[in-house]
């Protein structure tokens, strides 16, 4: 099998190599860092493939790498960034006889323009003159320059505009009133009336809001997760109440009321793992380490993984349908705690290598050993 390596920072395609299969995990391949087994698409001239690690796909963009030349100094520079070219640089190489005194970059027409020697002479003469002296050299007065640039006309327009408002810093509402402008007319003119009266979804689309981002911003996603966890806790509690109800009902039917000893419910300890329920995509993106007391359940696929407190989610194997969650303690610890193991929970004695299987209502000491 082949792998396709890409630049570790800019993510553009670099080369292909042969990838070997893992000797420890049959069917798995030893793919290098900054590499993928997804082959890049074909490209045309001046294009490059960029690997999107989040979506596991290739994108094609214009390749902006290569040699550039500073438009002020003509010095060459190699640009390795395929997304943008350096400022004040061009791909056009300066002429062979390039010299900063003889050539300059023409920004309008994009070419190296040869400088007429007369400009050098004029520049050296004008360098130390004041603005007024430079204008005199050009036989220009300040008034003439203002007229040529239309500054006087512009100043007259500004003065006339200021006359409209007796108080320049008056409120916008006062200006509307002075000009006899209705605020609803402004809303209609700006297209705001339609936006204000449109459904929330249209407003969010107009402002380029993502619904999931909005939920995260308002912490709704976190609240929904808490509600889901509460529902799971409630379902487990109802399940245990039904079990205890059946046990007590069966016990009362066979036992005289005078022989019943009171039960201290505060001493009952339910032993079960903590469940984290979310989508498989959320588990993969978080890639967190599950503690050894946790079970991760994929909401969309129903698959499970058992935490070990060491391995990240993506490296944990999925548990089989028949695989049970295991709690490991010494026989002495099991006897002293005497908890009620949850249904289908393995209770493993470290020192004796024996196992009991919980049923959700009998305490540990009442459970038989597996195979006994």
N, C-alpha and C positions, 0 to 999 in steps of 0.2 A: 504494500500500500504506500501511497505517496502522501507527504505532508507539504504544505505550502507556507513558507515562513514570510513574515511581514515585519516592517520596522517597528521596534518596541515602543516608539513614541508617536511617530506620525502614522503608523499602521498601513503603510503602502506595501504592495507586494514586492518581494525581493527575489526569492528563488524557490525551487522545489527540491525535495530530498526524499530518499527512501526511509520509511518509518518501520521499525521492527515491532513484532508482537511481544507482549509482556510474558516473560517466562513464569511469572507468579499468577497471572490472571489470564487464562485462555480466552481468546476473543477480544481482549483489550490491547490497544496499541500504545507504545511509548511516544506520544506526541510531544514535541519540544515546546518550551515556552515561546510565546509570540509566534505560534504556528497553528495551522488548522488543516483538517483533512478535506475541507470544502474547496474545490478547485475554483480559481478565479476566472471571471468571464473574459472573453476576447475583447481587445480594445483597438481603437484606431490611433493614428498618429497624434501626438501631443495629449494623450489621455493616460490615466493611471488608475489602478484598482486600489481601493481603500477598504480594509476589513472592519466591519462593524461588530465589535466583540459582544455588545449587548444583544443584538438581534441575530448574531451568527450568520452574517451575509456580507457579500461584497458590494460596494458601490463604485461607480465610475465617475471621475471628475476630471477637469482640465488639469494637466500636469504643469505646475508653475515652478518646478525645480529647474536648475541649470545656471549657466553663467550670466551675470548681469554686470552692467557698467554704470558707475556713479556719474550722473549727468553734470556734476560740478567739477569733478576731478578726473573722470575717465578711468578710475581704478576699478579693476575687475573684482567680482565677488561671486562665490558659488553659493547658491541658495538651495538648501536641502528641504525646505518646507514646501510641500506640494499644494498647500491651500492658499498661500498668498505670496506675492512677490515683495521684495524690499522696497521701501519708499525711496523716491528720488533716484531710481535706477532704471535702466533700459536694457533690453536684450541686444540692441543694435551696437555692434562693436565700433569704437571710434576709428577714424581713418588712420592709416599707417603713420602718417606724419603728424598725428594728433599732438597738440600742445595747448595748454590752457590759455595761452595768450593769442593763439591763432584760431581756435575753434570754440564754439559754445553750442549748447544743446537748444534746439528750437522746439519749445514745448507745444506750440500750436500745430506744427506740421510733422513733429517727431522725426527729426534728422539732425545730424551734426553739421552746423552751419559755420562756414568759414568767416572770420571776423575781418572786416576791412581795416587795414593798418591805421587809417585816419582816425578811427574811434579811439585807438590807444593814445594818440596824441591829444585828442580832445579830452579824454578822461583824465590824463595827467595834468592838463591845464586847469580843469574844473575841480579837481580833488579838494583843494584847500580854500575854495571860494565859499562865501556865505550864500544862502538861498537868494537873497536880493541881488548879489553880484552875478550869480549864475543867470538870473532872469535878465539882467542888464546885458550880459554877453549875448543872450538870445534876442535882445531888443524887445523884451516883454515887460510890461508893468503888472503890478499885482491886480489892478482893476481890470486890465485886459484879460489876464488869466482867469479871473472870476467870471468875466463875461463869456469867455470861450468855454469854460466848464459849466456854465449855466447856474452858477452858485447863487447869483443875485435873484434869479427867477425862483429858485428853490426856496430861498429865504423868504421871499414874498409869499409863496404858497404856505409856508409854515406859519407865518404871522397871521395870514387870513384864516388858517385852520384853528389857531389858538383863539381867535376872536369869537369863534362859535361858542366856546365855553368860557363864561365869565369867571368860573373857578376851575382851573385846570385839574385840580385834584379832587373834584366832586365825585360822588359815588356813581357807579354805573347806572343805578336806578334813576338818579337825577338827570343824567345825560339822556337816557331813554325818554324821560318825561319832557325834557327840553326839545328833543327832536321829534316828539309825538310818535314814539315807537312803542308798540304794545309788546310785552314780553312773550305772549303766545305767538305773535308774528315771528319773533326771533327764533323761538323753538321750532316753528314750522319751517322757517328758512334754513335752519341748521339740520333739519331732519330729526330733531329730538323728540317731537310729539309722538311720532310713530314708535320710537325706541322706548319712551316712557310707558306707553300703553301696551307694549308687546309682552308676550309670556316670558317668564324667567329664563327658560332654555334659550330663547332667541337673544336675550341680553347677554347671557354667558357666551354664546357663540360669537356675538359681535365683539366682545372683549377678549376673545380667544382664551376663555377659561376652560380648563379640563375638569370634568365633574369629579374625577378621582382626586385630582390635586386640591379641589375645593373641599372635598370631604376631609382630606388630610389636614388642610389648613384649619378647618373648624373642629378637628379632632373627632369627626363623626366615625371614621374608620376604627379608631381606637375604642370608641363607645360601643360600636357594633360588635367588636371582638369581645369586650367585657360582657355584653349581653349574651353572646354565644357561649362564653365560659359559664355564665350563671345558669343558662339553660341546661348545659351538660351536668353541672353540679346538681341542679334540681332533678333531672332525670335519674341520676345515680341515687339520690336520696329517696325518691319515690320507689325505685327498684328495691332498695334495701328495706324500706318500710313494708313493701309487699311481702318480701321474704320473711321478715321478722313476724309479720302478722300471721302468715301461714304457719310458722313454727309454733307461735304461742297458741293459735287456735287448735292445732293438732295436739299440743302439750296439754292444754286445758281440757280437751275432750277425753284424755286418758288419765288425768291426774285429779285427785281430790283437792278441793280448794284449800283444805286444812294443811296439806303437805307442801303447798307452794311457798318457796322462800322468796322474799322480795329481791328484785334485780336492780342493781345499781347501774343505770344506763351510762353514768359518767365514766365507768371503768371500761366501757366497750370501745375498742380502738379498731377502726376500719382501716385495713392495709390495702392500698391500691396505688398504682402509679398516677402521676399527673398527666393529663392529656392536653396536647396543643393541637388545635384543629384549624387549618387554613389551607389555601390552595397550594398545589405542588409548585406553581410558579413563584409564589411568595416564599416558600421554603428554599427554593433554589437561589433566589436573589439575595435572601438574608444570609444563607449558608452559615448559620450559627451552630455552636456546639451544644447539643442536648445533654443535660445532666443525666446521671444514671437512673434517676427516679422518674424520667419523662418518656412519654410515647408521643411521637409526631404522627398525626393522621392527616393524609391528603384529602381535603374536602371533595375534590373533583374526581379522584380515582379510587379512593378507599384504601390505598396502600398505606403501610405503617413502617416506621423505623423506631428501634429502641435505642435510647441514648446511652452513651458510656462515659460521658464527662470529658472525653478526649478528642473524639473524631468530629470534624465538621459535617454538616448535613449531607452535602454532595458526595462525601466519601463513605458515608454509612450505607451498608447493604439494606435492602428492603426485607422485612420479616415475612416469612411464608404464612399462609393462611392458618396452618396448624401450629405455628410456633407460639409458645406461651411466654409471657413476661415473667422474669425470675427475680425474686428477692433472696439474697444470700445472707445467712446469719449462722452463728454457732447454735447447737442444740440447746445450750444453756440460755442463750439470749432469747430464742424462740419460746422456751418454757416460761421465762420470767415476764416477757411482754404479753404472751398469749393473745395476739391480735386476731381479728376476724379478717382473713385474707379475702380479697375480692374474687369474683367468679373467674375461674380458669387461670388463677395466678399460681405460679410455681413457688413453693416455699422450700428452699434448698438449705440443708444442714451442712455447713462447711466441714465440720469435723467427722461426720458420720457418712457423708455422701448419700444421704437419704433425701427423699422428696415427698412433700405433701401438696395436693392440688386444692386450692381454695374454691368454695362454692358460694361465697358472698353472705353466708349467715351463720355457719358454724365456726367457733373459735379454733385456733390452731391445735389445742390439746385434744379436741374432739374429732379432728380429721384423721383418717387412716393414712398410713404411709402408702405411696404409690407401689403397686405390685404386691402388697401384703394380703 
